[in-house]
Amino acid sequence: MDAIDKKIINEIQSNFPIVSRPYAEVADRLGLTEEEVIARVKRLKEKGYIRRIGANFNSDKLGFASTLCGARVPEEKIEEFVAVVNRYKGVTHNYQRRDPFNIWFTFIAPTMEDIETALEEIKQKTGVKEIYSLPATKTYKIKVKFEVK
């Protein structure tokens, strides 16, 4: 990744334009061509530096339910468990921790009942019975931007 790639990453993290040609706008801001920005973003995505480009929505304001789930998964079942969990379109994050509750994931769905139903299905499919749903009682949001130097 060179200095131009870093400038592009820094620019699109929080300032991605909502216009008909966003890459042309980014290119103008950085003194590049639209084609160069598109090619570089594509390459950065292929190499794994960029995971996704998309909007973040406030699911609560849109009427959805969400929860953080913690599961105690035996080491030998982790891959299978994660594969099952990741099949649910409402799962937005899924990560492993060094803790007895070693798999954590966030789940968003139209209703809390939908989430509860899905968690029961996951328990049945995987045999993992200790999955706790921890819905937020208060939301704290921070803006995260990783300045690439």
C-alpha positions, 0 to 999 in steps of 0.5 A: 500500500502506497501513500496514494492508497493511504490517502484514499482509505483516509478519505473514504472512511468517513467522507464517502460522497453520496452522489451519482459518481462518488469515485469521481468526487473522491478523485477530485478531492485528491487530485487523481482520476476517477479510473485511478481511484476505482482501480485502487479501491478494487485492488485494496478490496481484493488484497483485504485492506478494505472489507466493505464499503457501505452505509451504517444504519441505526437499526433501532430507529428503523424499527429493528431489534438487536442484541449482542450474543455470547456463546460458550463453544467447545474448541472442537465445535468453533468452526461449525458453530461460526459457520451456522451463525454466519448463515443468518443474514442478521448477524453483523459481527462474529468474533472469537475471544479468549474467555469461557464465552469465546464466541460473540456476535451481534444479531439484528432482526425485525423483532426480538422474537425473530432473534430468539427463534434464530438462537433456538435454531442455532442451539438445535443445529450446533448442540451449543446450549449456552448462548446468551442474548444481551440486548442493549438497554442504552446505546452508546455510539462513537465515531471510529476512524483509523488514520492510515499513515 
